[in-house]
Amino acid sequence: MAGPKGYLGDMARSRRSNDWGFPRWRGYGSTRQAEPVRTCDREGCDLPGDRPAPKSPNSPERWYFCEAHAAEYNRSWNYFEGLSAEDAAAREADERRDARGFSQANHYAWGGPGDGSRSRDEMRAFDVLELDSDAGFEDVRAAWRRLAKANHPDVKPGDAEAAARFQAIQAAYEVLRKAEERRATA
Protein backbone atom coordinates (compact mmCIF):
# COMPACT_ATOMS: atom_id res chain seq x y z
CA MET A 1 0.00 0.00 0.00
CA ALA A 2 2.82 2.28 -0.51
CA GLY A 3 2.09 5.22 -2.72
CA PRO A 4 4.51 7.43 -4.54
CA LYS A 5 7.82 7.90 -2.85
CA GLY A 6 7.58 10.33 0.02
CA TYR A 7 3.78 10.14 0.38
CA LEU A 8 3.76 8.40 3.76
CA GLY A 9 6.56 10.57 5.02
CA ASP A 10 4.64 13.76 4.18
CA MET A 11 1.55 12.48 6.01
CA ALA A 12 3.52 11.64 9.11
CA ARG A 13 4.99 15.13 9.23
CA SER A 14 1.77 17.07 8.53
CA ARG A 15 0.18 18.91 11.42
CA ARG A 16 -3.38 18.20 12.26
CA SER A 17 -5.72 21.11 12.98
CA ASN A 18 -8.47 21.17 15.58
CA ASP A 19 -11.22 21.94 13.08
CA TRP A 20 -11.69 18.33 11.93
CA GLY A 21 -11.54 19.36 8.30
CA PHE A 22 -14.11 22.13 8.58
CA PRO A 23 -12.24 25.44 8.18
CA ARG A 24 -15.30 27.47 9.12
CA TRP A 25 -15.13 26.06 12.63
CA ARG A 26 -11.98 28.04 13.23
CA GLY A 27 -12.63 31.34 14.93
CA TYR A 28 -11.11 34.50 13.52
CA GLY A 29 -7.99 35.31 15.45
CA SER A 30 -8.48 32.27 17.65
CA THR A 31 -5.54 31.20 19.68
CA ARG A 32 -4.72 28.33 21.92
CA GLN A 33 -3.89 30.68 24.79
CA ALA A 34 -6.10 30.93 27.85
CA GLU A 35 -8.61 33.76 27.71
CA PRO A 36 -8.38 36.27 30.55
CA VAL A 37 -11.43 36.29 32.84
CA ARG A 38 -12.86 39.66 33.79
CA THR A 39 -13.29 39.88 37.56
CA CYS A 40 -16.11 41.53 39.44
CA ASP A 41 -15.86 45.34 39.59
CA ARG A 42 -16.81 45.33 43.27
CA GLU A 43 -13.81 46.20 45.45
CA GLY A 44 -12.21 43.08 46.95
CA CYS A 45 -14.22 40.52 44.95
CA ASP A 46 -12.25 38.13 42.75
CA LEU A 47 -15.17 36.14 41.28
CA PRO A 48 -15.84 36.36 37.52
CA GLY A 49 -17.72 39.54 36.61
CA ASP A 50 -20.06 38.29 33.90
CA ARG A 51 -23.22 40.30 34.67
CA PRO A 52 -23.27 43.80 33.15
CA ALA A 53 -24.98 46.67 34.95
CA PRO A 54 -25.34 50.24 33.68
CA LYS A 55 -23.23 52.89 35.38
CA SER A 56 -25.95 55.50 34.84
CA PRO A 57 -29.26 55.75 32.97
CA ASN A 58 -28.95 56.01 29.18
CA SER A 59 -25.19 55.43 29.29
CA PRO A 60 -23.31 52.77 27.32
CA GLU A 61 -20.76 52.34 30.13
CA ARG A 62 -21.22 49.22 32.25
CA TRP A 63 -20.06 47.71 35.51
CA TYR A 64 -19.44 43.97 35.46
CA PHE A 65 -20.42 42.18 38.68
CA CYS A 66 -20.60 38.63 39.96
CA GLU A 67 -24.09 37.27 40.65
CA ALA A 68 -24.20 38.31 44.32
CA HIS A 69 -23.01 41.86 43.70
CA ALA A 70 -25.28 42.26 40.66
CA ALA A 71 -28.24 41.37 42.88
CA GLU A 72 -27.09 43.89 45.48
CA TYR A 73 -26.69 46.57 42.81
CA ASN A 74 -30.10 45.91 41.23
CA ARG A 75 -31.86 45.98 44.59
CA SER A 76 -31.29 49.74 44.83
CA TRP A 77 -31.50 50.58 41.10
CA ASN A 78 -34.35 52.92 40.19
CA TYR A 79 -34.97 52.96 36.46
CA PHE A 80 -37.31 55.97 36.70
CA GLU A 81 -35.02 58.11 38.88
CA GLY A 82 -35.08 61.77 37.88
CA LEU A 83 -38.31 61.50 35.89
CA SER A 84 -41.57 63.17 36.80
CA ALA A 85 -44.54 60.92 37.51
CA GLU A 86 -46.03 61.69 34.07
CA ASP A 87 -42.75 60.95 32.26
CA ALA A 88 -42.29 57.71 34.21
CA ALA A 89 -45.85 56.62 33.36
CA ALA A 90 -45.32 57.48 29.68
CA ARG A 91 -42.04 55.53 29.53
CA GLU A 92 -43.60 52.54 31.27
CA ALA A 93 -46.55 52.61 28.83
CA ASP A 94 -44.15 52.75 25.86
CA GLU A 95 -42.16 49.79 27.16
CA ARG A 96 -45.29 47.78 27.88
CA ARG A 97 -46.52 48.46 24.35
CA ASP A 98 -43.18 47.36 22.89
CA ALA A 99 -43.08 44.20 25.02
CA ARG A 100 -46.72 43.21 24.53
CA GLY A 101 -45.75 40.34 22.23
CA PHE A 102 -43.66 38.75 24.97
CA SER A 103 -46.46 38.95 27.54
CA GLN A 104 -48.26 36.10 25.77
CA ALA A 105 -45.60 33.70 27.01
CA ASN A 106 -46.48 32.21 30.38
CA HIS A 107 -42.91 32.45 31.63
CA TYR A 108 -42.83 36.23 31.03
CA ALA A 109 -44.53 37.03 34.35
CA TRP A 110 -41.40 36.28 36.37
CA GLY A 111 -39.57 39.15 34.64
CA GLY A 112 -41.92 41.78 36.01
CA PRO A 113 -40.58 44.30 38.48
CA GLY A 114 -42.01 42.62 41.56
CA ASP A 115 -39.96 41.64 44.57
CA GLY A 116 -38.09 38.90 42.72
CA SER A 117 -40.40 36.07 43.71
CA ARG A 118 -43.71 37.70 42.73
CA SER A 119 -44.90 39.61 39.67
CA ARG A 120 -46.12 43.20 39.66
CA ASP A 121 -49.73 42.01 39.43
CA GLU A 122 -49.29 39.86 42.52
CA MET A 123 -47.75 42.79 44.40
CA ARG A 124 -50.73 44.99 43.47
CA ALA A 125 -53.11 42.24 44.56
CA PHE A 126 -51.44 42.14 47.97
CA ASP A 127 -51.91 45.92 48.24
CA VAL A 128 -55.62 45.61 47.38
CA LEU A 129 -56.05 42.91 50.03
CA GLU A 130 -54.05 45.04 52.53
CA LEU A 131 -51.43 42.33 53.08
CA ASP A 132 -47.64 42.16 53.11
CA SER A 133 -46.01 40.48 50.11
CA ASP A 134 -44.78 37.55 52.23
CA ALA A 135 -48.29 36.55 53.40
CA GLY A 136 -49.30 32.95 52.90
CA PHE A 137 -52.31 31.83 50.90
CA GLU A 138 -54.38 31.18 54.03
CA ASP A 139 -53.85 34.84 54.99
CA VAL A 140 -54.88 35.83 51.46
CA ARG A 141 -58.07 33.77 51.72
CA ALA A 142 -58.92 35.25 55.14
CA ALA A 143 -58.34 38.83 53.96
CA TRP A 144 -60.39 38.18 50.82
CA ARG A 145 -63.34 36.87 52.85
CA ARG A 146 -63.16 39.74 55.34
CA LEU A 147 -62.97 42.47 52.68
CA ALA A 148 -65.52 40.84 50.37
CA LYS A 149 -68.07 40.62 53.22
CA ALA A 150 -67.48 44.25 54.15
CA ASN A 151 -67.82 45.54 50.56
CA HIS A 152 -70.40 43.16 49.08
CA PRO A 153 -73.18 44.86 47.06
CA ASP A 154 -75.82 43.05 49.16
CA VAL A 155 -74.36 44.56 52.33
CA LYS A 156 -73.98 48.05 50.81
CA PRO A 157 -76.69 48.36 48.14
CA GLY A 158 -76.39 51.39 45.87
CA ASP A 159 -72.82 52.22 46.95
CA ALA A 160 -70.82 52.46 43.72
CA GLU A 161 -67.50 52.85 45.54
CA ALA A 162 -68.07 49.67 47.57
CA ALA A 163 -69.03 47.80 44.37
CA ALA A 164 -65.78 48.92 42.69
CA ARG A 165 -63.76 47.84 45.76
CA PHE A 166 -65.57 44.48 45.76
CA GLN A 167 -64.62 43.91 42.09
CA ALA A 168 -60.99 44.87 42.80
CA ILE A 169 -60.92 42.47 45.77
CA GLN A 170 -62.31 39.65 43.62
CA ALA A 171 -59.75 40.31 40.86
CA ALA A 172 -56.89 40.45 43.39
CA TYR A 173 -57.95 37.13 44.89
CA GLU A 174 -58.09 35.53 41.42
CA VAL A 175 -54.57 36.76 40.60
CA LEU A 176 -53.17 35.32 43.84
CA ARG A 177 -55.17 32.08 43.56
CA LYS A 178 -53.82 31.43 40.04
CA ALA A 179 -50.29 32.26 41.17
CA GLU A 180 -50.64 29.81 44.06
CA GLU A 181 -51.86 27.10 41.66
CA ARG A 182 -48.87 27.71 39.37
CA ARG A 183 -46.49 27.43 42.32
CA ALA A 184 -48.15 24.22 43.49
CA THR A 185 -47.77 22.56 40.08
CA ALA A 186 -44.22 23.78 39.51
N, C-alpha and C positions, 0 to 999 in steps of 0.2 A: 503494500500500500504506500509505497514511497512515491512521491510526486516528483516534480522537477527538482533538480539539485538546489538545495537551500530552502525549500518550501517549509519543511518542518522546523528548521532552525529559525526562520523568520517568525513563525507562530509562537515558538517558545519564548522569543524575546519581546513580543508585542505586549504592550500594557493594556490591561483591561479597564474599561471605564465603569463607573457605577450606574450608568443609565440603561443597562441591559439592552443596548442596541437601539434605544429610542432617544435620539438627540434632543427632542423637545422636553424631555424630563429634566434636563440640566437647567438649573436656574441661571439667570444672567448674573455674572460676577460671583457665582457661588464659589465658596472656598471650603476647604476641609477644616478650617480653623474653628475653634469654639466661638460662638456668638456671645458678646458681652450682655449680661442681664442688667436691665435698668432697675435700680433699687428704689424703694419707697422714698418719696420726697419728705416724709415726716422725719424730723430730727431724731437721730438715734436708732431708727428702724433699718434693719438690713434685709428685710424680706423683699421679694420681687415686687416692683411697683408696676402692675399691669392694668390698673383701673384709672382711666383718665378722669379728671375733674376740672371744670373751668376755673381759672383764676379770678375772673370777674364776668358779669353778664355781658353778652355780645362780644366776647374777646376770643380770639383763636388760641391764646396761650392756655396751657393746661398744666395742672399738677398731675403727678402719677403716684398713686397710693397703693398700698396693699389692701386686702379686703377689709380688715379691721379699721384702718384709718380712713378708708373711703366711706365706710358706714358712719364713722364719727363726723366726717366732714359734711356728708349729706344730711345728717340729722339737723344741723343748724342752717342749711342752705335755704334761702328764700328766693325763689325764682322771680317773684313779683316785687322785690324790694325796690323802692324808689318810684314806683308807679302809683298813680292815683287809683282810687277804687274803680272809677269808670274805665281807665286804661287797662287795669288788671282784668276786669270783666270782659273787655273787648278782646284782649289777647287770649284769654281762656276760651272764649267763644270761637275765635279763629282756629285755635289748635284743636278744639273738639270737632269742628267742621272738617278740618284736614284729616283727622284720625278716625272719622266716622266709619270708614271701611274696615278698620281693624276691630272696631267694637263688636262686630258680628261674631268674632272668635270667642269662644267661651273662656279661653285662658287669658284674655285681655284684661279681665277685671282685676287681676293681681297687680297690674302695673299702675293702677290708680294711685293718686297721692293720699292714701289713707295712712294708717300708722305702721304699715309694713306687713301686718297680718290681716288687715281688713281693708276693703275698698272704700272709696269715698261715699258711695251710697250706704254702705253699712254704718259708716261713722255718722252720717246724717240721720239714719234711722235711730241710732242710739240717742242722738240729741232730741229727736221728736219724742222718744219714750222716756226722756229725762234720766238716762242711765250713763254710767261710765263705760268706756269702750272695752273694758276687761270683764264686763258682767257676763255671767253664764246664761244659757238659754232658759233655765228655770226663772231667773230674774227677769228676763225679757218677757216671758209668758205672764208672770205676775204683774209687771208694769203695764203690759198690754191690756189685761183684764181690768185692772184698776182704772186706767185712763179711758178705756172704751165704755165702761159703766158710767163714768162721770160725764162723758160727752155724747152719749148715745142720743139720737134724735127722739126716741120715745121718752127719755128722761127730760130733755130740754126741747120740747116741740116749738117750732118756729124760730129757733135761734140759729141763724145762718153761720155764725162764727163757730158754734159748737159742732155743727154739721161738718164744716171744713176741717176742724181739728180731728173729728172722728174719722174722716176719710184719710187724713195724713197718718193717724195712728194705725189704721188698718194697713195702709201701704207700707209703713215702716215695719210692722210685724211680718208682712209677707216677704220683704227683702231679707230680714234676719232669719226667717224660717227656711227660706230657700238656701241661704248661705250655710245654715246649720246642716241641712240635708246634704249639700255638696261636701262639707267637711266629713260627715259621717260615712259617705261612700268613698271618699278618697283614701 
